[in-house]
Amino acid sequence: MAFPTQVRLVEVGPRDGLQNEAEPIATATKLELIDRLGAAGLTHIEAASFVSPKWVPQMADHREVMSGLKRRPGVVYSALTPNLKGLEAALECGVEEVAVFGAASEAFSRKNINCSVAESLERFAPVLARAQEAGVRVRGYVSCVLGCPYEGEIAPAKVAEVSKALLEMGCYEISLGDTIGIGTPLKAKRMLEAVSREVPMEKLAAHFHDTYGQAIANLYAVLEEGVAVIDSSVAGLGGCPYAKGASGNVASEDVVYLLNGLGIESGIDLDKLADTGSWITQTIGRPNRAKVGVALAAK
Ligand SMILES: CC(C)(COP(=O)([O-])OP(=O)([O-])OC[C@H]1O[C@@H](n2cnc3c(N)ncnc32)[C@H](O)[C@@H]1OP(=O)([O-])[O-])[C@@H](O)C(=O)NCCC(=O)NCCSC(=O)C[C@@](C)(O)CC(=O)[O-]
């Protein structure tokens, strides 16, 4: 397979990047972050998460964030909705795309959304039906595709099975999450091989965390296989509340630098993105985990 000529980045910093922050972050800061990301050329920004505030307190202002967006033309602002309650609230705030999130690991599914994998799919079915009725697209996440913090190894066949179920239910895209950033390139390729037998490559996205420093290598491997959608987080912000020790997503700045080097079009202004990474990390008092961001800031 050849590299794609164009890649779409899904910026998950405002949601995945911030959800694990213990100190409340002002809604205005979240809105400014989202706006800066749009100004840097991101066309798909995951802005909020309509989950229980008891489970993820940092996302408790989901209504204010979703309703307060300064919407830029051509930019999709999406939100996580694990159930109908979340979806209805998101619809009231004018959401145009949502995501359901399942897992390839039973243990992770229980810790994250308090139900088995099969039960989660049952819960998602009415979410998809209602979203379809409202004309809202639904993305499907599968967590733990390259390993689970509780179960260890995850069979590629299980990832393929859950991905296929989400696709058949009506998800337009399946995002494959290396939740704990434990994968390596060969493993990523093997997993992708199994999944792409059930889900067309053009409907797959890579959502890799960088805990073990392998995310860029893993992305190179799956780009080579034809994956053309990458989830990333500005400044490498993030971690998962239900995956102890997991560090942030791969940094958007590092991904754009990789894509530029490969001659793959992303439409993103790297300097503006790097400025946004410097700004948000200074604002919330976090280290900037984007190597490219740090290098550019030091110039
Ligand atoms: C899914 C539930 C809600 C089930 O939680 P539950 O306790 O099984 O659900 P429930 O229906 O029994 O409701 C319990 C309480 O939550 C409320 N509730 C119920 N639903 C909602 C909602 N939508 N919005 C707001 N509140 C809600 C509900 O009203 C009730 O309130 P109470 O009566 O106790 O006051 C819970 O487990 C939850 O919120 N989990 C959040 C998990 C999460 O956000 N994890 C992080 C995101 S996933 C991720 O990061 C991975 C990903 C996507 O990035 C990919 C990767 O890297 O792998």
The ligand as a Tripos MOL2 file, in Angstrom:
@<TRIPOS>MOLECULE
LIG
   58    60     1     0     0
SMALL
NO_CHARGES

@<TRIPOS>ATOM
      1 C1        -21.4150    5.9320   30.6240 C.3       1 LIG1
      2 C2        -21.7550    6.2660   32.0480 C.3       1 LIG1
      3 C3        -22.6540    7.4820   32.0840 C.3       1 LIG1
      4 C4        -22.4980    5.0860   32.6420 C.3       1 LIG1
      5 O1        -22.5810    5.2350   34.0330 O.3       1 LIG1
      6 P1        -23.6200    4.3980   34.8900 P.3       1 LIG1
      7 O2        -23.4010    4.7480   36.3290 O.co2     1 LIG1
      8 O3        -23.5480    2.9730   34.5050 O.co2     1 LIG1
      9 O4        -24.9610    5.0000   34.2920 O.3       1 LIG1
     10 P2        -26.3670    5.2700   34.8460 P.3       1 LIG1
     11 O5        -27.2500    5.3580   33.6230 O.co2     1 LIG1
     12 O6        -26.7190    4.2990   35.9380 O.co2     1 LIG1
     13 O7        -26.2770    6.7500   35.4780 O.3       1 LIG1
     14 C5        -25.5660    7.0330   36.6660 C.3       1 LIG1
     15 C6        -25.5630    8.5400   36.8910 C.3       1 LIG1
     16 O8        -24.9150    9.2080   35.8030 O.3       1 LIG1
     17 C7        -25.8390   10.1030   35.1700 C.3       1 LIG1
     18 N1        -25.5900   10.0340   33.7310 N.ar      1 LIG1
     19 C8        -25.7180    8.9560   32.9350 C.ar      1 LIG1
     20 N2        -25.3780    9.2830   31.6950 N.ar      1 LIG1
     21 C9        -25.0500   10.5880   31.7000 C.ar      1 LIG1
     22 C10       -24.6140   11.4830   30.7010 C.ar      1 LIG1
     23 N3        -24.4500   11.0870   29.4400 N.pl3     1 LIG1
     24 N4        -24.3460   12.7390   31.0460 N.ar      1 LIG1
     25 C11       -24.4920   13.1570   32.3220 C.ar      1 LIG1
     26 N5        -24.8970   12.3470   33.3210 N.ar      1 LIG1
     27 C12       -25.1730   11.0780   33.0030 C.ar      1 LIG1
     28 C13       -27.2090    9.5910   35.5430 C.3       1 LIG1
     29 O9        -28.1560   10.6180   35.4280 O.3       1 LIG1
     30 C14       -26.9790    9.1370   36.9430 C.3       1 LIG1
     31 O10       -26.9080   10.2750   37.7940 O.3       1 LIG1
     32 P3        -27.2890   10.2110   39.3540 P.3       1 LIG1
     33 O11       -28.6830    9.6690   39.3750 O.co2     1 LIG1
     34 O12       -26.2880    9.2670   39.9790 O.co2     1 LIG1
     35 O13       -27.1300   11.6170   39.8400 O.co2     1 LIG1
     36 C15       -20.4950    6.5280   32.9050 C.3       1 LIG1
     37 O14       -19.7920    5.3450   33.0070 O.3       1 LIG1
     38 C16       -19.6200    7.5900   32.3220 C.2       1 LIG1
     39 O15       -19.9890    8.7530   32.2640 O.2       1 LIG1
     40 N6        -18.3970    7.2260   31.9290 N.am      1 LIG1
     41 C17       -17.4860    8.1830   31.3600 C.3       1 LIG1
     42 C18       -16.2870    7.5080   30.8610 C.3       1 LIG1
     43 C19       -15.4080    8.4710   30.1120 C.2       1 LIG1
     44 O16       -15.7810    9.5800   29.8010 O.2       1 LIG1
     45 N7        -14.1880    8.0260   29.8580 N.am      1 LIG1
     46 C20       -13.2500    8.7860   29.1180 C.3       1 LIG1
     47 C21       -13.6010    8.8750   27.6780 C.3       1 LIG1
     48 S1        -13.2300    7.4050   26.7530 S.3       1 LIG1
     49 C22       -11.6010    7.6110   26.3170 C.2       1 LIG1
     50 O17       -10.9790    8.5400   26.7520 O.2       1 LIG1
     51 C23       -11.0000    6.6750   25.3240 C.3       1 LIG1
     52 C24       -10.9160    7.2420   23.9190 C.3       1 LIG1
     53 C25       -12.3080    7.5330   23.3470 C.3       1 LIG1
     54 O18       -10.2310    8.4870   23.9230 O.3       1 LIG1
     55 C26       -10.1930    6.2700   22.9920 C.3       1 LIG1
     56 C27        -8.9100    5.6890   23.5690 C.2       1 LIG1
     57 O19        -7.9490    6.4250   23.8090 O.co2     1 LIG1
     58 O20        -8.8980    4.4920   23.7640 O.co2     1 LIG1
@<TRIPOS>BOND
     1     1     2 1
     2     2     3 1
     3     2     4 1
     4     2    36 1
     5     4     5 1
     6     5     6 1
     7     6     7 2
     8     6     8 1
     9     6     9 1
    10     9    10 1
    11    10    11 2
    12    10    12 1
    13    10    13 1
    14    13    14 1
    15    14    15 1
    16    15    16 1
    17    15    30 1
    18    16    17 1
    19    17    18 1
    20    17    28 1
    21    18    19 ar
    22    18    27 ar
    23    19    20 ar
    24    20    21 ar
    25    21    22 ar
    26    21    27 ar
    27    22    23 1
    28    22    24 ar
    29    24    25 ar
    30    25    26 ar
    31    26    27 ar
    32    28    29 1
    33    28    30 1
    34    30    31 1
    35    31    32 1
    36    32    33 2
    37    32    34 1
    38    32    35 1
    39    36    37 1
    40    36    38 1
    41    38    39 2
    42    38    40 1
    43    40    41 1
    44    41    42 1
    45    42    43 1
    46    43    44 2
    47    43    45 1
    48    45    46 1
    49    46    47 1
    50    47    48 1
    51    48    49 1
    52    49    50 2
    53    49    51 1
    54    51    52 1
    55    52    53 1
    56    52    54 1
    57    52    55 1
    58    55    56 1
    59    56    57 2
    60    56    58 1
@<TRIPOS>SUBSTRUCTURE
     1 LIG1         1 GROUP 0 **** ****
